[in-house]
Amino acid sequence: MTRAERLTALLERLVENGRIDVEQTADHFGVSAATIRRDLDHLADQQLLSRTHGGAVPNATSYDLPIRYKSTNRAEAKTRIAQRAVEMLWPGCTVAMNGGTTTVEIARAIPTSAPLRGGVTVVTNAINIATELTVRPFIKIVVCGGVARPQSYELVGSLASETLSQLTPDLCFLGATGIDADAGVSTNDEAEAAINRIMVTRAKQAFVVVDATKFGEVGFSRICHLSEVTAVLTDTDADPDQVKRMRASGVEVILA
């Protein structure tokens, strides 16, 4: 990974997680802590984040990073996951999706599927996903109400909960900050976790859609246990030990 790719990946990680820890991030990228500190200082000089003791947090400018930085981090893997996910859909089905870089790729792949032009319904709490699909006449969009989180473009709170709790989608594609054989599926915001949990419980089938970098990661707030989902859809670079342990516990893992 070049430095430019790492800087973009750092910004994506910041937007998704809400914060960056130097030591954990250094381990994640396989570089020294000093390298990550220099990267964060560079991004802070550009006013793209705010440095803290031991890491960084978003600033006001960081909130529009999902639009300004179309991350190339794991782009090919996310595309494969998205294509495999779309193959699970059928004309007339209803699918729920939360926010996240992988679910956005799934949303972008839906209009390219000829069979789905017979019509599908997408239920989402992510404003950016709704924006991506609203212009497609054969896709019905159902967007819950709620309070928008600028880091993820997701709607959260009681209004979102009330809407989603009254729906029963055929499938749910769930993006996450982390997935672990023991800790389950997690994110770093408890409000997002609460909405995502409703999506999982209301859907007839729920698939966790995450790329290999999310394996072994544990966010602040658990969304659900792995036993509560139908399967995990990821790419072939996923940690073999994690995959083996998940399958041993009865969890289906699909490698795209």
C-alpha positions as a Markdown table, in Angstrom:
| # | Residue | x | y | z |
|---|---|---|---|---|
| 1 | Met | 0.0 | 0.0 | 0.0 |
| 2 | Thr | 1.4 | 3.4 | -1.0 |
| 3 | Arg | 1.3 | 6.4 | 1.4 |
| 4 | Ala | -1.5 | 8.0 | -0.7 |
| 5 | Glu | -3.6 | 4.8 | -0.4 |
| 6 | Arg | -2.9 | 4.6 | 3.3 |
| 7 | Leu | -4.0 | 8.3 | 3.9 |
| 8 | Thr | -7.2 | 7.6 | 2.0 |
| 9 | Ala | -7.7 | 4.4 | 4.1 |
| 10 | Leu | -7.1 | 6.3 | 7.3 |
| 11 | Leu | -9.8 | 8.8 | 6.4 |
| 12 | Glu | -12.2 | 6.0 | 5.6 |
| 13 | Arg | -11.4 | 4.4 | 8.9 |
| 14 | Leu | -11.9 | 7.7 | 10.8 |
| 15 | Val | -15.3 | 8.2 | 9.2 |
| 16 | Glu | -16.5 | 4.7 | 9.8 |
| 17 | Asn | -15.1 | 4.3 | 13.4 |
| 18 | Gly | -15.5 | 7.9 | 14.7 |
| 19 | Arg | -11.9 | 7.9 | 16.0 |
| 20 | Ile | -8.4 | 6.5 | 15.3 |
| 21 | Asp | -6.0 | 5.0 | 17.8 |
| 22 | Val | -2.4 | 5.2 | 16.7 |
| 23 | Glu | -1.3 | 1.8 | 18.1 |
| 24 | Gln | -4.3 | -0.2 | 16.8 |
| 25 | Thr | -4.1 | 1.5 | 13.5 |
| 26 | Ala | -0.4 | 0.8 | 13.1 |
| 27 | Asp | -1.1 | -2.9 | 13.8 |
| 28 | His | -3.9 | -2.9 | 11.3 |
| 29 | Phe | -1.8 | -1.4 | 8.5 |
| 30 | Gly | 1.4 | -3.2 | 9.4 |
| 31 | Val | 3.5 | -0.1 | 9.8 |
| 32 | Ser | 5.1 | 1.6 | 12.8 |
| 33 | Ala | 3.3 | 3.9 | 15.2 |
| 34 | Ala | 5.6 | 6.7 | 14.2 |
| 35 | Thr | 4.5 | 6.3 | 10.6 |
| 36 | Ile | 0.8 | 6.6 | 11.6 |
| 37 | Arg | 1.6 | 9.7 | 13.7 |
| 38 | Arg | 3.2 | 11.4 | 10.8 |
| 39 | Asp | 0.2 | 10.5 | 8.6 |
| 40 | Leu | -2.2 | 11.9 | 11.1 |
| 41 | Asp | -0.1 | 15.0 | 11.5 |
| 42 | His | -0.2 | 15.5 | 7.7 |
| 43 | Leu | -3.9 | 15.1 | 7.6 |
| 44 | Ala | -4.4 | 17.4 | 10.5 |
| 45 | Asp | -2.3 | 20.1 | 8.7 |
| 46 | Gln | -4.8 | 19.8 | 5.9 |
| 47 | Gln | -7.6 | 20.2 | 8.5 |
| 48 | Leu | -9.1 | 16.9 | 7.6 |
| 49 | Leu | -9.1 | 15.6 | 11.2 |
| 50 | Ser | -8.2 | 16.8 | 14.7 |
| 51 | Arg | -5.3 | 15.2 | 16.6 |
| 52 | Thr | -5.8 | 13.8 | 20.1 |
| 53 | His | -3.5 | 12.2 | 22.6 |
| 54 | Gly | -2.9 | 8.8 | 21.1 |
| 55 | Gly | -4.9 | 9.3 | 17.9 |
| 56 | Ala | -7.4 | 11.5 | 16.0 |
| 57 | Val | -11.1 | 12.3 | 15.8 |
| 58 | Pro | -13.1 | 13.9 | 13.0 |
| 59 | Asn | -13.5 | 17.6 | 12.7 |
| 60 | Ala | -16.2 | 19.6 | 11.0 |
| 61 | Thr | -14.6 | 19.1 | 7.6 |
| 62 | Ser | -14.3 | 15.3 | 8.1 |
| 63 | Tyr | -18.1 | 14.9 | 8.0 |
| 64 | Asp | -18.2 | 15.1 | 4.2 |
| 65 | Leu | -15.4 | 12.7 | 3.6 |
| 66 | Pro | -17.6 | 9.8 | 2.4 |
| 67 | Ile | -18.4 | 12.0 | -0.7 |
| 68 | Arg | -15.0 | 13.7 | -1.1 |
| 69 | Tyr | -13.0 | 10.5 | -0.8 |
| 70 | Lys | -14.2 | 7.5 | -2.8 |
| 71 | Ser | -12.0 | 5.0 | -1.0 |
| 72 | Thr | -10.0 | 2.6 | -3.1 |
| 73 | Asn | -9.2 | 0.6 | 0.0 |
| 74 | Arg | -10.3 | -3.0 | -0.8 |
| 75 | Ala | -12.3 | -1.8 | -3.7 |
| 76 | Glu | -12.0 | -5.0 | -5.8 |
| 77 | Ala | -13.0 | -7.1 | -2.8 |
| 78 | Lys | -16.0 | -5.0 | -2.1 |
| 79 | Thr | -17.1 | -5.2 | -5.7 |
| 80 | Arg | -16.9 | -9.0 | -5.6 |
| 81 | Ile | -18.9 | -9.0 | -2.4 |
| 82 | Ala | -21.5 | -6.7 | -3.9 |
| 83 | Gln | -21.9 | -8.8 | -7.0 |
| 84 | Arg | -22.4 | -12.0 | -5.0 |
| 85 | Ala | -24.9 | -10.2 | -2.8 |
| 86 | Val | -27.0 | -9.0 | -5.7 |
| 87 | Glu | -27.1 | -12.6 | -7.0 |
| 88 | Met | -29.1 | -13.4 | -3.9 |
| 89 | Leu | -31.9 | -11.0 | -4.9 |
| 90 | Trp | -34.9 | -11.7 | -7.1 |
| 91 | Pro | -37.5 | -9.6 | -8.8 |
| 92 | Gly | -40.1 | -8.4 | -6.3 |
| 93 | Cys | -38.0 | -9.0 | -3.2 |
| 94 | Thr | -37.5 | -6.5 | -0.4 |
| 95 | Val | -34.0 | -5.9 | 1.0 |
| 96 | Ala | -32.8 | -3.8 | 4.0 |
| 97 | Met | -29.4 | -2.2 | 4.0 |
| 98 | Asn | -27.6 | 0.0 | 6.6 |
| 99 | Gly | -24.8 | 2.4 | 5.8 |
| 100 | Gly | -21.3 | 1.5 | 5.0 |
| 101 | Thr | -18.8 | 1.3 | 2.2 |
| 102 | Thr | -19.7 | -2.3 | 1.3 |
| 103 | Thr | -23.5 | -1.8 | 1.4 |
| 104 | Val | -23.0 | 1.3 | -0.8 |
| 105 | Glu | -21.3 | -1.0 | -3.4 |
| 106 | Ile | -24.2 | -3.4 | -3.2 |
| 107 | Ala | -26.6 | -0.5 | -3.8 |
| 108 | Arg | -24.6 | 0.6 | -6.8 |
| 109 | Ala | -24.6 | -3.0 | -8.2 |
| 110 | Ile | -28.4 | -3.5 | -8.0 |
| 111 | Pro | -29.3 | -1.3 | -11.1 |
| 112 | Thr | -26.7 | -3.3 | -13.2 |
| 113 | Ser | -28.6 | -6.5 | -12.7 |
| 114 | Ala | -31.0 | -7.1 | -15.6 |
| 115 | Pro | -33.2 | -9.6 | -13.7 |
| 116 | Leu | -33.9 | -7.1 | -11.0 |
| 117 | Arg | -35.3 | -4.6 | -13.4 |
| 118 | Gly | -38.5 | -6.4 | -12.8 |
| 119 | Gly | -38.6 | -4.3 | -9.5 |
| 120 | Val | -37.2 | -4.5 | -6.0 |
| 121 | Thr | -37.8 | -2.7 | -2.8 |
| 122 | Val | -34.9 | -1.3 | -0.8 |
| 123 | Val | -35.4 | -0.4 | 2.8 |
| 124 | Thr | -32.6 | 1.7 | 4.3 |
| 125 | Asn | -31.6 | 4.1 | 7.0 |
| 126 | Ala | -28.7 | 5.4 | 5.0 |
| 127 | Ile | -29.3 | 8.7 | 3.2 |
| 128 | Asn | -26.5 | 8.1 | 0.7 |
| 129 | Ile | -27.9 | 4.8 | -0.4 |
| 130 | Ala | -31.3 | 6.3 | -0.9 |
| 131 | Thr | -29.7 | 9.0 | -3.0 |
| 132 | Glu | -27.9 | 6.5 | -5.1 |
| 133 | Leu | -31.1 | 4.6 | -5.9 |
| 134 | Thr | -33.9 | 7.1 | -6.0 |
| 135 | Val | -33.4 | 7.9 | -9.7 |
| 136 | Arg | -33.9 | 4.3 | -10.6 |
| 137 | Pro | -37.6 | 3.9 | -11.5 |
| 138 | Phe | -37.7 | 0.1 | -11.0 |
| 139 | Ile | -36.4 | 0.4 | -7.4 |
| 140 | Lys | -38.8 | 1.4 | -4.7 |
| 141 | Ile | -37.0 | 3.2 | -1.8 |
| 142 | Val | -38.3 | 3.1 | 1.7 |
| 143 | Val | -36.3 | 5.4 | 4.0 |
| 144 | Cys | -37.0 | 5.5 | 7.7 |
| 145 | Gly | -37.1 | 8.8 | 9.6 |
| 146 | Gly | -34.6 | 9.7 | 12.3 |
| 147 | Val | -31.6 | 11.9 | 13.2 |
| 148 | Ala | -28.8 | 11.8 | 10.6 |
| 149 | Arg | -25.3 | 10.9 | 11.8 |
| 150 | Pro | -22.9 | 12.9 | 9.5 |
| 151 | Gln | -20.0 | 10.4 | 9.9 |
| 152 | Ser | -22.0 | 7.5 | 8.4 |
| 153 | Tyr | -25.1 | 9.2 | 6.8 |
| 154 | Glu | -27.3 | 6.8 | 8.8 |
| 155 | Leu | -30.6 | 7.8 | 10.4 |
| 156 | Val | -30.9 | 6.7 | 14.0 |
| 157 | Gly | -33.2 | 7.3 | 17.0 |
| 158 | Ser | -36.8 | 6.5 | 17.9 |
| 159 | Leu | -38.3 | 7.5 | 14.6 |
| 160 | Ala | -36.0 | 5.1 | 12.7 |
| 161 | Ser | -36.7 | 2.3 | 15.2 |
| 162 | Glu | -40.5 | 2.8 | 14.9 |
| 163 | Thr | -40.4 | 2.6 | 11.1 |
| 164 | Leu | -38.1 | -0.4 | 10.8 |
| 165 | Ser | -39.9 | -2.3 | 13.5 |
| 166 | Gln | -43.1 | -2.4 | 11.4 |
| 167 | Leu | -41.4 | -3.9 | 8.3 |
| 168 | Thr | -40.4 | -7.4 | 7.4 |
| 169 | Pro | -37.8 | -7.4 | 4.6 |
| 170 | Asp | -36.9 | -10.6 | 2.8 |
| 171 | Leu | -33.2 | -10.0 | 3.3 |
| 172 | Cys | -30.9 | -7.7 | 5.2 |
| 173 | Phe | -27.4 | -6.8 | 4.1 |
| 174 | Leu | -25.6 | -5.6 | 7.2 |
| 175 | Gly | -22.4 | -3.7 | 7.0 |
| 176 | Ala | -20.3 | -3.5 | 10.2 |
| 177 | Thr | -17.2 | -2.0 | 11.8 |
| 178 | Gly | -16.0 | -5.4 | 13.1 |
| 179 | Ile | -16.8 | -9.1 | 13.1 |
| 180 | Asp | -15.3 | -11.6 | 15.4 |
| 181 | Ala | -15.9 | -15.3 | 16.0 |
| 182 | Asp | -16.4 | -14.6 | 19.8 |
| 183 | Ala | -17.6 | -11.0 | 20.0 |
| 184 | Gly | -20.0 | -11.1 | 17.1 |
| 185 | Val | -20.9 | -8.2 | 14.8 |
| 186 | Ser | -20.2 | -4.7 | 16.1 |
| 187 | Thr | -20.0 | -1.0 | 15.3 |
| 188 | Asn | -18.6 | 2.0 | 17.2 |
| 189 | Asp | -21.8 | 3.9 | 17.8 |
| 190 | Glu | -24.5 | 2.6 | 20.1 |
| 191 | Ala | -27.3 | 4.4 | 18.3 |
| 192 | Glu | -26.3 | 2.8 | 14.9 |
| 193 | Ala | -26.0 | -0.6 | 16.6 |
| 194 | Ala | -29.6 | -0.3 | 17.9 |
| 195 | Ile | -31.0 | 0.4 | 14.5 |
| 196 | Asn | -28.9 | -2.2 | 12.8 |
| 197 | Arg | -30.1 | -4.8 | 15.4 |
| 198 | Ile | -33.7 | -4.1 | 14.4 |
| 199 | Met | -32.9 | -4.7 | 10.8 |
| 200 | Val | -31.4 | -8.0 | 11.6 |
| 201 | Thr | -34.3 | -9.2 | 13.8 |
| 202 | Arg | -37.0 | -8.0 | 11.4 |
| 203 | Ala | -35.5 | -9.5 | 8.2 |
| 204 | Lys | -36.3 | -13.1 | 7.1 |
| 205 | Gln | -32.7 | -13.6 | 6.3 |
| 206 | Ala | -29.7 | -11.5 | 7.4 |
| 207 | Phe | -26.3 | -11.4 | 5.8 |
| 208 | Val | -23.3 | -9.6 | 7.3 |
| 209 | Val | -21.4 | -8.1 | 4.4 |
| 210 | Val | -17.8 | -7.1 | 5.3 |
| 211 | Asp | -14.4 | -7.2 | 3.6 |
| 212 | Ala | -11.5 | -9.1 | 5.2 |
| 213 | Thr | -10.2 | -6.0 | 7.1 |
| 214 | Lys | -13.2 | -6.2 | 9.4 |
| 215 | Phe | -12.4 | -9.7 | 10.7 |
| 216 | Gly | -11.1 | -9.8 | 14.2 |
| 217 | Glu | -12.1 | -6.2 | 14.8 |
| 218 | Val | -14.4 | -5.5 | 17.8 |
| 219 | Gly | -16.3 | -2.2 | 17.9 |
| 220 | Phe | -17.7 | -0.4 | 20.9 |
| 221 | Ser | -21.3 | -1.6 | 20.6 |
| 222 | Arg | -22.4 | -5.1 | 19.5 |
| 223 | Ile | -25.1 | -5.3 | 16.9 |
| 224 | Cys | -25.8 | -9.0 | 17.2 |
| 225 | His | -24.3 | -12.4 | 17.9 |
| 226 | Leu | -23.2 | -14.4 | 14.8 |
| 227 | Ser | -25.8 | -17.0 | 15.7 |
| 228 | Glu | -28.5 | -14.4 | 14.9 |
| 229 | Val | -27.5 | -14.0 | 11.2 |
| 230 | Thr | -28.0 | -16.3 | 8.2 |
| 231 | Ala | -24.5 | -16.1 | 6.9 |
| 232 | Val | -21.4 | -13.9 | 6.6 |
| 233 | Leu | -20.5 | -12.7 | 3.1 |
| 234 | Thr | -16.8 | -11.6 | 2.7 |
| 235 | Asp | -13.8 | -11.9 | 0.4 |
| 236 | Thr | -11.2 | -14.6 | 0.1 |
| 237 | Asp | -8.6 | -12.7 | 2.1 |
| 238 | Ala | -10.6 | -13.2 | 5.3 |
| 239 | Asp | -8.6 | -14.5 | 8.3 |
| 240 | Pro | -8.6 | -18.3 | 7.9 |
| 241 | Asp | -8.6 | -18.9 | 11.6 |
| 242 | Gln | -11.6 | -16.6 | 12.1 |
| 243 | Val | -13.5 | -18.3 | 9.2 |
| 244 | Lys | -12.7 | -21.7 | 10.5 |
| 245 | Arg | -13.9 | -20.9 | 14.0 |
| 246 | Met | -17.1 | -19.3 | 12.6 |
| 247 | Arg | -17.9 | -22.3 | 10.5 |
| 248 | Ala | -17.1 | -24.7 | 13.4 |
| 249 | Ser | -19.7 | -22.9 | 15.5 |
| 250 | Gly | -22.3 | -23.4 | 12.7 |
| 251 | Val | -22.1 | -20.0 | 11.0 |
| 252 | Glu | -22.0 | -20.1 | 7.2 |
| 253 | Val | -19.2 | -18.0 | 5.7 |
| 254 | Ile | -19.5 | -17.2 | 1.9 |
| 255 | Leu | -16.2 | -16.2 | 0.2 |
| 256 | Ala | -16.6 | -14.0 | -2.8 |
